[in-house]
Amino acid sequence: MDERETALRQAYGHAVRWLASLSDRRVPARASVDEIVRALGAELPDGPSAPADVVDLLVTACEPGLTAFPSGRFYGFVVGGTEPAALATDWLVSAWDQNCVMRAVSPAYTAAEDIASTWLLDVLGLPSGSAVGFTTGATMANFTCLAAGRDAVLRRADWDIARDGLAGGPAVRVIVGEGRHMAIDLTLRYLGLGRPEPVTADDQGRIQPEALRHALAVGGQGPAIVILQAGEIHSGAFDPFVEAIRAAREANAWVHIDGAFGLWAAASPVHAHLTTGCENADSWATDAHKTLNVPYDCGLAVVRDPSAIRAAMGLHGDYLIQDEHGDPIDKVPELSRRGRAFTVWAALRSLGRSGVADLVERLCRHASAFATGIAGIDGATVLNDVVFTQVCAEFGDDERTDRVLARLLDDGTAWISGSTWQGRRVMRISVSNWSTTDDDVTRALEAIRQASLGV
């Protein structure tokens, strides 16, 4: 116990110092992989080391190679920081070390998951009674929901995939918008569904309902899944759910919504209109470690019909102590997994309904401030309609945009990455961190302005 307590105290001290450094430290990492390997030591020691010494070595070697993802000035990807109650709870999750699969084995975890699931459905405006699975992230949340959808549409076609597999069964068409996230194609590959059929999207990446209706009509009435999007990765745009879901229902298709960060718009009275109609889908995927700002990793797979997710994910083992009302194990791919719902419960309990709404609205307000500030920089143009937390801008041409991005990262005040959108190189800003302040935005905008001078 003494060694363990000493190591924990060391880790706590290092963690507090790291968090305190975020307001002033350079956001990009300072050291390379090779430098950190040398500092850590590539050879496995012959004998044991004191746990506290191991902690100290890890921190000393790795600290220069850490990117300040939790900083209020990291805007490179759609990743949140860690809300205080969720961070503290995550430490407890590791200390409690629960394998959170069955009610009988960890009733505390199951109680937290049940409550957090109910709160999530309420906050996100989704149908009460839907099943909620806590996965590693949005990719596996999409996988889980689409597995439920695949199996369900095949059952409608009198094909039992659990018994007979995919080979020889009816083909499942998957219709997507041109602006979908690449993770959708990945999950479809995992599921053996192959490449999706893209239909036309507008200049913001929103699927066109009439194009969707036409594509479904051309393909006939066979098994079909339609995937819509809440929050396009570049523009932040939301598909027109009412019209698109109506078109999908006419073809008896399963409707899934990928809302990795955008589904949280429903929690804000100011932005909830963006998700109007999405509650009529069959399944939804999102990340809690994005907009809600809980620690990695925590995705959420929501399926309207609990029996559909259990048919796809559930299992039976003679040695398992399974509950007649269902277990957490029935809703996710993983058997061994950490207590993700504890951190979601803590974040929601800490923020409350108004706090979640305020968080979403604050992120959107900062994104709008970025758009306004960039529009005032000579030679810069904001390319998207800033409706949520994403901003895309260019600086005259592709070459100049890339030079501005390189100078910005070299400066280190903020991390903002580049991308290619609609055939153009762009600066893509994602505002996702609960701790981002007005001052952080001001400092980042000044860094962008300076990086744009003389290039």
C-alpha positions as CSV (number, residue, x, y, z in Angstrom):
1,M,0.0,0.0,0.0
2,D,2.9,2.4,0.8
3,E,4.3,2.0,-2.7
4,R,1.0,2.4,-4.3
5,E,0.1,5.5,-2.3
6,T,3.5,7.1,-3.1
7,A,3.0,6.4,-6.8
8,L,-0.5,7.9,-6.7
9,R,0.7,11.0,-4.9
10,Q,3.5,11.5,-7.4
11,A,1.0,11.1,-10.3
12,Y,-1.4,13.6,-8.7
13,G,1.4,16.2,-8.3
14,H,2.4,15.8,-11.9
15,A,-1.2,15.9,-13.1
16,V,-1.9,19.1,-11.2
17,R,1.3,20.8,-12.6
18,W,0.4,19.7,-16.2
19,L,-3.1,21.1,-15.9
20,A,-1.7,24.4,-14.4
21,S,0.7,24.8,-17.3
22,L,-2.1,24.7,-20.0
23,S,-2.9,28.4,-19.8
24,D,0.6,29.5,-20.9
25,R,2.3,26.5,-22.5
26,R,3.0,26.0,-26.2
27,V,0.2,23.9,-27.6
28,P,2.2,21.7,-30.1
29,A,4.6,19.1,-28.7
30,R,8.3,20.1,-28.4
31,A,10.0,16.7,-28.7
32,S,10.0,14.0,-31.4
33,V,9.1,10.3,-31.0
34,D,12.8,9.4,-31.3
35,E,13.8,11.8,-28.5
36,I,11.1,10.5,-26.2
37,V,12.1,6.9,-26.9
38,R,15.7,7.7,-25.9
39,A,14.5,9.4,-22.7
40,L,12.2,6.5,-21.8
41,G,14.8,3.9,-22.5
42,A,14.2,1.3,-25.2
43,E,15.7,-1.7,-23.2
44,L,13.4,-3.6,-20.8
45,P,15.2,-3.6,-17.4
46,D,16.2,-7.0,-15.9
47,G,14.7,-6.2,-12.5
48,P,11.8,-4.2,-11.0
49,S,11.7,-0.5,-10.4
50,A,9.9,1.5,-7.7
51,P,6.4,2.5,-8.9
52,A,7.0,6.2,-8.0
53,D,10.2,6.2,-9.9
54,V,8.5,4.8,-13.0
55,V,5.9,7.5,-12.8
56,D,8.6,10.2,-12.5
57,L,10.5,8.8,-15.5
58,L,7.4,8.6,-17.6
59,V,6.5,12.2,-16.9
60,T,10.0,13.6,-17.3
61,A,10.5,11.7,-20.6
62,C,7.0,12.3,-22.1
63,E,6.1,15.9,-21.0
64,P,8.1,17.5,-23.9
65,G,6.2,15.3,-26.3
66,L,2.7,16.0,-25.1
67,T,0.4,18.1,-27.2
68,A,-1.8,20.3,-25.1
69,F,-5.1,18.8,-26.2
70,P,-6.8,19.9,-23.0
71,S,-5.8,23.5,-23.6
72,G,-8.4,26.1,-24.5
73,R,-6.3,26.9,-27.5
74,F,-6.4,23.5,-29.2
75,Y,-8.7,23.7,-32.2
76,G,-7.1,21.1,-34.5
77,F,-9.6,18.3,-34.3
78,V,-13.1,17.9,-32.8
79,V,-11.8,16.8,-29.4
80,G,-13.0,18.2,-26.1
81,G,-11.0,18.7,-22.9
82,T,-12.0,17.1,-19.6
83,E,-14.7,18.7,-17.4
84,P,-13.4,18.7,-13.8
85,A,-16.0,16.3,-12.2
86,A,-15.5,13.9,-15.1
87,L,-11.7,14.0,-14.7
88,A,-11.8,13.3,-11.0
89,T,-14.3,10.5,-11.6
90,D,-12.1,9.0,-14.2
91,W,-9.3,8.6,-11.6
92,L,-11.9,6.8,-9.4
93,V,-12.8,4.6,-12.4
94,S,-9.2,3.4,-12.6
95,A,-9.0,2.9,-8.8
96,W,-12.3,1.1,-8.6
97,D,-11.2,-1.1,-11.5
98,Q,-14.7,-2.5,-12.3
99,N,-15.3,-4.7,-15.3
100,C,-18.6,-3.1,-16.2
101,V,-20.5,-5.8,-18.1
102,M,-23.2,-7.3,-15.8
103,R,-25.7,-6.0,-13.3
104,A,-25.0,-8.7,-10.8
105,V,-21.2,-8.2,-10.8
106,S,-21.1,-4.4,-10.6
107,P,-24.5,-3.0,-9.6
108,A,-22.9,0.4,-8.9
109,Y,-21.8,0.8,-12.4
110,T,-25.1,-0.5,-13.9
111,A,-27.0,2.0,-11.7
112,A,-24.8,4.9,-13.0
113,E,-25.3,3.7,-16.6
114,D,-29.0,3.4,-16.2
115,I,-29.3,6.9,-14.8
116,A,-26.8,8.5,-17.3
117,S,-28.6,6.8,-20.2
118,T,-32.0,8.3,-19.1
119,W,-30.4,11.7,-18.7
120,L,-28.7,11.5,-22.1
121,L,-31.9,10.7,-23.9
122,D,-33.6,13.6,-22.2
123,V,-30.8,16.1,-22.9
124,L,-30.5,15.0,-26.5
125,G,-34.2,14.9,-27.2
126,L,-34.2,11.2,-28.2
127,P,-37.0,8.7,-27.5
128,S,-37.3,7.6,-23.9
129,G,-36.7,3.8,-23.5
130,S,-34.1,3.7,-26.3
131,A,-31.0,1.5,-25.5
132,V,-27.7,3.4,-24.8
133,G,-24.4,1.6,-25.2
134,F,-21.1,3.1,-24.0
135,T,-18.4,2.4,-26.5
136,T,-14.8,3.5,-27.1
137,G,-15.8,6.3,-29.4
138,A,-18.1,7.4,-32.2
139,T,-16.5,5.0,-34.7
140,M,-17.6,2.0,-32.5
141,A,-20.9,3.7,-31.7
142,N,-21.6,3.9,-35.4
143,F,-20.5,0.3,-35.8
144,T,-22.8,-0.8,-33.0
145,C,-25.8,1.1,-34.4
146,L,-25.2,0.0,-37.9
147,A,-24.8,-3.6,-36.9
148,A,-28.3,-3.4,-35.3
149,G,-29.6,-1.7,-38.4
150,R,-28.0,-4.3,-40.8
151,D,-29.5,-7.2,-38.8
152,A,-32.9,-5.6,-38.5
153,V,-33.3,-4.9,-42.3
154,L,-32.2,-8.4,-43.1
155,R,-34.7,-9.8,-40.7
156,R,-37.4,-7.8,-42.5
157,A,-36.2,-9.7,-45.6
158,D,-36.6,-13.0,-43.8
159,W,-32.8,-13.5,-43.5
160,D,-31.3,-14.5,-40.2
161,I,-27.8,-13.2,-40.2
162,A,-27.0,-14.6,-36.7
163,R,-27.7,-18.1,-38.1
164,D,-26.7,-17.8,-41.7
165,G,-24.2,-14.9,-41.9
166,L,-24.0,-12.5,-44.8
167,A,-23.0,-14.9,-47.6
168,G,-25.9,-15.7,-49.8
169,G,-28.2,-13.3,-48.2
170,P,-30.0,-10.2,-49.7
171,A,-27.7,-7.3,-50.5
172,V,-28.0,-4.4,-48.0
173,R,-27.8,-1.0,-49.7
174,V,-26.3,1.8,-47.6
175,I,-27.1,5.4,-48.8
176,V,-25.0,8.3,-47.5
177,G,-24.4,11.9,-48.4
178,E,-21.3,13.0,-50.2
179,G,-20.2,14.9,-47.1
180,R,-20.2,12.0,-44.6
181,H,-17.3,11.4,-42.3
182,M,-14.7,8.8,-43.3
183,A,-15.4,6.7,-40.2
184,I,-18.7,5.7,-41.8
185,D,-17.0,4.0,-44.7
186,L,-14.7,2.3,-42.1
187,T,-17.5,0.9,-40.1
188,L,-19.3,-0.3,-43.2
189,R,-16.2,-2.2,-44.1
190,Y,-16.0,-3.7,-40.7
191,L,-19.6,-4.8,-41.1
192,G,-19.1,-6.5,-44.4
193,L,-21.4,-4.0,-46.2
194,G,-18.8,-2.6,-48.6
195,R,-18.8,0.8,-50.1
196,P,-21.9,3.0,-49.5
197,E,-23.8,4.8,-52.3
198,P,-23.2,8.5,-52.0
199,V,-25.9,11.0,-53.1
200,T,-25.6,14.7,-53.8
201,A,-24.9,17.1,-51.0
202,D,-25.1,20.9,-51.1
203,D,-22.2,23.3,-50.7
204,Q,-22.3,22.9,-46.9
205,G,-22.3,19.1,-47.0
206,R,-26.0,18.6,-46.4
207,I,-27.7,15.7,-48.1
208,Q,-30.3,16.6,-50.7
209,P,-33.6,14.8,-49.8
210,E,-34.8,14.6,-53.4
211,A,-31.5,13.0,-54.5
212,L,-31.9,10.6,-51.6
213,R,-35.5,9.8,-52.6
214,H,-34.4,9.2,-56.2
215,A,-31.5,6.9,-55.2
216,L,-33.8,4.8,-53.0
217,A,-36.4,4.5,-55.7
218,V,-33.9,3.4,-58.3
219,G,-32.7,0.6,-56.0
220,G,-36.1,-0.9,-55.3
221,Q,-37.5,-2.1,-52.0
222,G,-34.7,-4.3,-50.8
223,P,-33.0,-4.0,-47.4
224,A,-31.6,-0.5,-47.1
225,I,-29.9,1.8,-44.5
226,V,-29.8,5.6,-44.8
227,I,-27.1,7.4,-42.9
228,L,-27.6,11.1,-42.1
229,Q,-25.3,13.5,-40.3
230,A,-25.6,16.0,-37.4
231,G,-22.5,18.1,-37.8
232,E,-20.5,18.0,-41.0
233,I,-16.8,17.8,-40.1
234,H,-15.8,20.9,-42.0
235,S,-18.9,23.2,-42.1
236,G,-20.7,21.9,-39.0
237,A,-23.9,21.6,-41.1
238,F,-26.8,19.4,-40.3
239,D,-28.8,17.3,-42.7
240,P,-32.4,18.3,-43.3
241,F,-33.7,15.5,-41.1
242,V,-37.5,15.9,-41.5
243,E,-37.4,15.6,-45.3
244,A,-34.6,13.0,-45.5
245,I,-36.2,10.7,-42.9
246,R,-39.5,11.0,-44.7
247,A,-37.8,9.8,-47.9
248,A,-36.1,7.0,-46.1
249,R,-39.4,5.8,-44.5
250,E,-41.0,5.6,-47.9
251,A,-38.4,3.0,-48.8
252,N,-38.7,1.2,-45.4
253,A,-35.0,1.9,-44.7
254,W,-33.3,2.0,-41.4
255,V,-32.2,5.5,-40.5
256,H,-29.0,6.2,-38.6
257,I,-27.6,9.5,-37.6
258,D,-23.9,10.1,-37.2
259,G,-23.8,12.9,-34.6
260,A,-20.3,12.6,-33.2
261,F,-20.2,16.2,-32.0
262,G,-23.3,17.8,-33.5
263,L,-26.0,15.8,-31.8
264,W,-25.4,17.9,-28.7
265,A,-27.0,20.9,-30.4
266,A,-30.3,19.4,-29.2
267,A,-29.2,20.3,-25.6
268,S,-29.3,24.0,-26.3
269,P,-32.6,25.9,-26.8
270,V,-30.7,28.2,-29.1
271,H,-29.4,25.5,-31.4
272,A,-31.9,22.7,-31.0
273,H,-33.6,23.6,-34.3
274,L,-30.6,22.2,-36.1
275,T,-31.6,18.7,-34.9
276,T,-35.3,19.0,-35.7
277,G,-36.7,15.7,-36.9
278,C,-33.6,13.7,-35.9
279,E,-35.6,12.0,-33.1
280,N,-37.5,10.1,-35.7
281,A,-34.5,8.0,-36.7
282,D,-33.8,4.5,-35.6
283,S,-30.3,5.0,-34.2
284,W,-27.8,7.7,-33.3
285,A,-24.1,7.8,-32.6
286,T,-22.2,10.5,-30.7
287,D,-19.1,11.0,-28.6
288,A,-19.2,12.1,-24.9
289,H,-15.5,12.9,-25.1
290,K,-16.2,15.6,-27.7
291,T,-18.8,18.2,-26.9
292,L,-19.6,16.9,-23.4
293,N,-15.9,16.9,-22.5
294,V,-15.5,13.7,-20.6
295,P,-12.1,11.9,-20.7
296,Y,-11.2,9.5,-23.5
297,D,-12.6,7.2,-24.4
298,C,-16.4,7.4,-24.5
299,G,-18.7,7.0,-27.4
300,L,-22.5,6.6,-27.2
301,A,-24.6,4.2,-29.3
302,V,-28.3,4.8,-29.1
303,V,-30.9,2.5,-30.7
304,R,-34.6,3.2,-30.5
305,D,-35.5,-0.5,-30.3
306,P,-33.6,-2.2,-27.5
307,S,-34.3,-5.6,-28.9
308,A,-32.4,-4.7,-32.1
309,I,-29.2,-3.8,-30.3
310,R,-29.4,-6.8,-28.1
311,A,-29.9,-9.1,-31.1
312,A,-26.8,-7.6,-32.7
313,M,-24.5,-7.3,-29.6
314,G,-25.9,-9.7,-27.0
315,L,-24.3,-13.0,-26.1
316,H,-24.7,-15.9,-23.7
317,G,-22.0,-17.7,-21.6
318,D,-22.7,-20.4,-19.1
319,Y,-20.3,-18.8,-16.6
320,L,-21.9,-15.3,-16.9
321,I,-24.4,-14.1,-14.3
322,Q,-26.8,-12.5,-16.6
323,D,-29.9,-10.5,-15.6
324,E,-33.3,-11.2,-17.1
325,H,-33.7,-7.4,-17.7
326,G,-30.5,-7.2,-19.7
327,D,-27.0,-6.1,-18.9
328,P,-24.5,-3.5,-20.2
329,I,-22.8,-6.3,-22.0
330,D,-25.8,-6.6,-24.3
331,K,-25.3,-3.2,-25.9
332,V,-21.6,-2.9,-26.9
333,P,-19.0,-5.0,-28.8
334,E,-16.5,-5.2,-25.9
335,L,-16.7,-7.7,-23.1
336,S,-13.9,-6.2,-21.0
337,R,-14.3,-2.4,-20.6
338,R,-13.9,0.4,-18.2
339,G,-16.7,2.3,-16.4
340,R,-17.4,5.0,-19.0
341,A,-20.9,5.8,-17.7
342,F,-19.4,6.9,-14.4
343,T,-17.7,9.9,-16.1
344,V,-20.8,10.7,-18.2
345,W,-23.0,10.6,-15.1
346,A,-20.5,12.9,-13.3
347,A,-20.3,15.4,-16.2
348,L,-24.1,15.6,-16.5
349,R,-24.6,15.8,-12.7
350,S,-22.1,18.5,-12.4
351,L,-23.3,20.6,-15.3
352,G,-27.0,20.0,-15.0
353,R,-29.4,20.7,-17.9
354,S,-28.6,24.4,-18.0
355,G,-24.9,23.8,-17.8
356,V,-24.9,21.5,-20.8
357,A,-26.9,24.1,-22.8
358,D,-24.5,26.8,-21.7
359,L,-21.5,24.6,-22.7
360,V,-22.9,24.1,-26.2
361,E,-23.8,27.8,-26.6
362,R,-20.4,28.9,-25.4
363,L,-18.6,26.7,-27.9
364,C,-20.8,28.1,-30.7
365,R,-20.2,31.6,-29.6
366,H,-16.5,31.1,-29.7
367,A,-16.8,29.7,-33.2
368,S,-18.7,32.7,-34.3
369,A,-16.0,35.0,-32.8
370,F,-13.4,33.1,-34.8
371,A,-15.4,33.6,-38.0
372,T,-15.8,37.3,-37.4
373,G,-12.2,37.8,-36.5
374,I,-10.8,35.9,-39.5
375,A,-13.1,37.8,-41.8
376,G,-11.3,40.9,-40.7
377,I,-7.9,39.6,-41.6
378,D,-6.5,40.8,-45.0
379,G,-6.8,38.1,-47.6
380,A,-8.7,35.7,-45.5
381,T,-12.2,34.3,-46.3
382,V,-14.5,32.2,-44.2
383,L,-15.9,29.5,-46.5
384,N,-18.7,27.9,-44.5
385,D,-21.9,29.1,-42.9
386,V,-20.9,29.0,-39.2
387,V,-23.9,27.3,-37.6
388,F,-22.2,25.3,-34.9
389,T,-18.6,24.8,-33.8
390,Q,-16.7,24.5,-37.1
391,V,-15.0,27.3,-39.1
392,C,-13.2,26.8,-42.4
393,A,-11.2,29.6,-43.9
394,E,-8.7,30.1,-46.8
395,F,-6.0,32.8,-47.3
396,G,-6.2,33.5,-51.0
397,D,-4.9,30.3,-52.5
398,D,-3.8,26.8,-51.4
399,E,-0.1,27.6,-51.2
400,R,-0.7,30.7,-49.0
401,T,-3.1,28.9,-46.8
402,D,-0.6,26.1,-46.1
403,R,2.1,28.7,-45.4
404,V,-0.1,30.4,-42.9
405,L,-0.9,27.1,-41.2
406,A,2.8,26.2,-41.0
407,R,3.7,29.5,-39.5
408,L,0.8,29.2,-37.0
409,L,2.0,25.8,-35.7
410,D,5.5,27.0,-35.6
411,D,4.4,29.9,-33.4
412,G,2.7,27.4,-31.0
413,T,0.1,29.8,-29.5
414,A,-2.7,27.6,-30.8
415,W,-3.1,24.3,-32.7
416,I,-5.2,24.7,-35.8
417,S,-4.8,22.2,-38.5
418,G,-5.4,22.2,-42.3
419,S,-7.7,20.2,-44.4
420,T,-9.0,20.0,-48.0
421,W,-12.6,20.9,-48.4
422,Q,-14.5,21.3,-51.7
423,G,-11.2,21.1,-53.5
424,R,-9.5,23.8,-51.5
425,R,-6.9,23.8,-48.8
426,V,-8.4,25.3,-45.7
427,M,-7.7,26.2,-42.1
428,R,-10.2,24.2,-40.1
429,I,-11.1,25.4,-36.6
430,S,-13.0,23.1,-34.3
431,V,-14.1,24.7,-31.0
432,S,-14.7,21.8,-28.6
433,N,-13.1,22.5,-25.2
434,W,-15.1,23.5,-22.2
435,S,-12.2,25.6,-20.9
436,T,-11.8,27.8,-24.0
437,T,-12.2,31.5,-22.9
438,D,-12.7,34.7,-24.8
439,D,-9.0,35.5,-24.1
440,D,-8.0,32.2,-25.7
441,V,-9.9,33.1,-28.9
442,T,-8.4,36.5,-28.9
443,R,-4.9,35.1,-28.5
444,A,-5.5,32.5,-31.3
445,L,-6.9,35.2,-33.7
446,E,-3.9,37.4,-33.1
447,A,-1.6,34.4,-33.8
448,I,-3.5,33.8,-37.1
449,R,-3.2,37.4,-38.0
450,Q,0.5,37.4,-37.4
451,A,1.0,34.1,-39.3
452,S,-0.8,35.6,-42.3
453,L,1.5,38.7,-42.5
454,G,4.1,38.7,-45.3
455,V,3.2,35.2,-46.7
